Amino acid sequence: MTTILLLARHGESDWNAARRWQGRADRPLTERGREQARALAARLAHIELDAVYSSNLRRARETAEAVARAQALEVTEVPDLGEVDVGSWSGLTREEAEERYPDGFQRWLDGHPGWDDGETYAQMADRVLAAVRTIAAEHADGRTLIVAHGGPIRAIHAEALGLEVHSYRRLRPVEPNARLSAVCFEHGRLTELCPAPEIDELLARDQAERRKAAELPPTPAG
């Protein structure tokens, strides 16, 4: 059985607009962020979802609520989907971080955490991937939306590609706000990273397989 996990980063928050690290700070969406959330809901309007999940941070929850509302679903909050804890860097701009923590800033440019407190990318990836596996197991052969953050989505993408999250950070920039992507979960592992332009094709194939299965005679119980 294959579970399709649609992934979306939250809409723009006030600290996204100000280009500040957020981490676990609970920042609200801007008006542009709310517009992005509504656009995401419209993009997914023709796709029947089994469930909508988000982190427990406001910017993700509000984005998820826009989609869930349109499909008469409730949002299930999962704290382990939250952004990486950047410790003392929360609220800083790049310029401020470079000035206050020059050595740490260089580490960050090299793909590693620059902060000495907070959380490592590996720690973040471990909790996020555990949460994603639990979600996938609860919706076997289904379709769910997970609204999360730049760090967690990178961790999920990296796992689907068989890469370490540190390596993937050096290869790919952070996902834009409200960008949609997808991965599949089958045989207990994440597979098939699907960039946004390929998602409709993936879902069309999934729908065709479901229709084909529905046409088969039922199998005996037990």
VENKA-V621000 format. One record per residue. N is the residue number from 1. RES is the residue in three letters. PSI is psi in whole degrees, 0 to 359 (999 if undefined). D_CENTER is the distance of its C-alpha to the mean C-alpha in Angstrom with 1 decimal. Layout:
N_RES_PSI_D_CENTER + N_RES_PSI_D_CENTER
This chain:
1_MET_141_21.7 + 2_THR_128_18.4 + 3_THR_130_15.3 + 4_ILE_124_13.0 + 5_LEU_107_9.3 + 6_LEU_136_8.0 + 7_LEU_137_4.5 + 8_ALA_134_5.0 + 9_ARG_151_5.3 + 10_HIS_161_8.2 + 11_GLY_172_11.6 + 12_GLU_131_14.1 + 13_SER_173_15.5 + 14_ASP_325_19.1 + 15_TRP_337_18.3 + 16_ASN_314_16.2 + 17_ALA_324_19.3 + 18_ALA_358_21.5 + 19_ARG_50_19.5 + 20_ARG_144_19.4 + 21_TRP_138_17.3 + 22_GLN_310_15.6 + 23_GLY_232_14.3 + 24_ARG_6_14.9 + 25_ALA_138_17.1 + 26_ASP_80_16.6 + 27_ARG_148_17.0 + 28_PRO_163_17.4 + 29_LEU_149_16.4 + 30_THR_175_19.2 + 31_GLU_321_20.9 + 32_ARG_321_19.2 + 33_GLY_321_15.8 + 34_ARG_324_17.3 + 35_GLU_319_18.5 + 36_GLN_322_15.2 + 37_ALA_318_13.9 + 38_ARG_322_17.1 + 39_ALA_323_16.7 + 40_LEU_318_13.4 + 41_ALA_320_15.3 + 42_ALA_320_18.2 + 43_ARG_325_16.3 + 44_LEU_4_15.3 + 45_ALA_329_18.7 + 46_HIS_3_20.2 + 47_ILE_117_17.7 + 48_GLU_118_18.5 + 49_LEU_146_15.7 + 50_ASP_331_16.6 + 51_ALA_159_14.3 + 52_VAL_126_11.6 + 53_TYR_153_9.6 + 54_SER_167_8.3 + 55_SER_174_9.1 + 56_ASN_10_12.7 + 57_LEU_141_12.7 + 58_ARG_318_14.4 + 59_ARG_325_12.4 + 60_ALA_316_9.3 + 61_ARG_316_11.9 + 62_GLU_323_14.0 + 63_THR_315_11.6 + 64_ALA_323_10.9 + 65_GLU_326_14.7 + 66_ALA_319_15.6 + 67_VAL_314_14.2 + 68_ALA_319_15.5 + 69_ARG_318_18.8 + 70_ALA_338_19.5 + 71_GLN_13_19.2 + 72_ALA_42_21.1 + 73_LEU_163_18.4 + 74_GLU_152_17.6 + 75_VAL_129_14.3 + 76_THR_119_13.9 + 77_GLU_134_12.9 + 78_VAL_105_11.8 + 79_PRO_329_12.7 + 80_ASP_355_11.4 + 81_LEU_3_7.7 + 82_GLY_163_9.3 + 83_GLU_158_9.6 + 84_VAL_139_12.2 + 85_ASP_112_15.6 + 86_VAL_10_17.6 + 87_GLY_233_20.8 + 88_SER_353_23.6 + 89_TRP_348_21.6 + 90_SER_127_19.9 + 91_GLY_351_21.4 + 92_LEU_150_22.9 + 93_THR_170_22.9 + 94_ARG_317_23.0 + 95_GLU_319_26.8 + 96_GLU_319_27.2 + 97_ALA_318_25.3 + 98_GLU_322_27.4 + 99_GLU_317_30.5 + 100_ARG_327_30.0 + 101_TYR_67_28.5 + 102_PRO_319_29.6 + 103_ASP_316_29.3 + 104_GLY_323_25.9 + 105_PHE_321_24.8 + 106_GLN_321_26.2 + 107_ARG_318_24.3 + 108_TRP_319_21.0 + 109_LEU_331_22.1 + 110_ASP_2_22.7 + 111_GLY_7_19.2 + 112_HIS_164_19.8 + 113_PRO_136_19.4 + 114_GLY_337_22.2 + 115_TRP_149_22.5 + 116_ASP_346_24.9 + 117_ASP_196_23.6 + 118_GLY_228_20.1 + 119_GLU_145_17.9 + 120_THR_163_17.7 + 121_TYR_326_14.7 + 122_ALA_319_16.0 + 123_GLN_317_16.2 + 124_MET_314_12.6 + 125_ALA_319_11.6 + 126_ASP_313_14.1 + 127_ARG_323_13.0 + 128_VAL_313_9.3 + 129_LEU_326_10.6 + 130_ALA_318_13.3 + 131_ALA_319_11.3 + 132_VAL_319_9.5 + 133_ARG_322_13.1 + 134_THR_315_14.6 + 135_ILE_313_12.5 + 136_ALA_320_13.5 + 137_ALA_328_17.0 + 138_GLU_346_17.4 + 139_HIS_49_16.7 + 140_ALA_131_18.6 + 141_ASP_21_19.2 + 142_GLY_196_17.1 + 143_ARG_118_14.3 + 144_THR_158_11.4 + 145_LEU_133_8.6 + 146_ILE_119_5.6 + 147_VAL_118_5.1 + 148_ALA_220_3.9 + 149_HIS_172_5.5 + 150_GLY_313_7.0 + 151_GLY_308_8.1 + 152_PRO_321_5.7 + 153_ILE_322_3.9 + 154_ARG_318_7.7 + 155_ALA_319_8.7 + 156_ILE_314_7.3 + 157_HIS_315_8.9 + 158_ALA_316_11.8 + 159_GLU_319_12.5 + 160_ALA_332_12.7 + 161_LEU_357_15.0 + 162_GLY_31_17.0 + 163_LEU_156_16.6 + 164_GLU_146_16.6 + 165_VAL_326_13.8 + 166_HIS_317_16.8 + 167_SER_317_18.0 + 168_TYR_326_14.8 + 169_ARG_324_14.7 + 170_ARG_338_18.2 + 171_LEU_326_17.6 + 172_ARG_138_14.7 + 173_PRO_166_14.2 + 174_VAL_147_11.0 + 175_GLU_138_9.1 + 176_PRO_159_11.2 + 177_ASN_134_10.5 + 178_ALA_14_9.6 + 179_ARG_137_9.3 + 180_LEU_136_8.6 + 181_SER_181_8.3 + 182_ALA_150_9.0 + 183_VAL_163_10.2 + 184_CYS_153_13.2 + 185_PHE_115_14.3 + 186_GLU_146_18.1 + 187_HIS_36_20.8 + 188_GLY_12_18.7 + 189_ARG_157_16.4 + 190_LEU_137_13.4 + 191_THR_169_14.9 + 192_GLU_80_15.0 + 193_LEU_126_12.3 + 194_CYS_104_12.8 + 195_PRO_164_12.6 + 196_ALA_314_12.9 + 197_PRO_340_16.7 + 198_GLU_357_16.7 + 199_ILE_317_14.6 + 200_ASP_322_17.7 + 201_GLU_318_19.8 + 202_LEU_314_17.7 + 203_LEU_324_17.8 + 204_ALA_319_21.5 + 205_ARG_320_22.2 + 206_ASP_317_20.6 + 207_GLN_318_22.7 + 208_ALA_319_25.7 + 209_GLU_323_25.4 + 210_ARG_318_25.1 + 211_ARG_318_28.2 + 212_LYS_318_30.1 + 213_ALA_325_29.5 + 214_ALA_336_30.6 + 215_GLU_344_33.9 + 216_LEU_149_34.9 + 217_PRO_149_37.4 + 218_PRO_146_36.0 + 219_THR_152_36.4 + 220_PRO_144_38.7 + 221_ALA_144_37.3 + 222_GLY_999_37.2
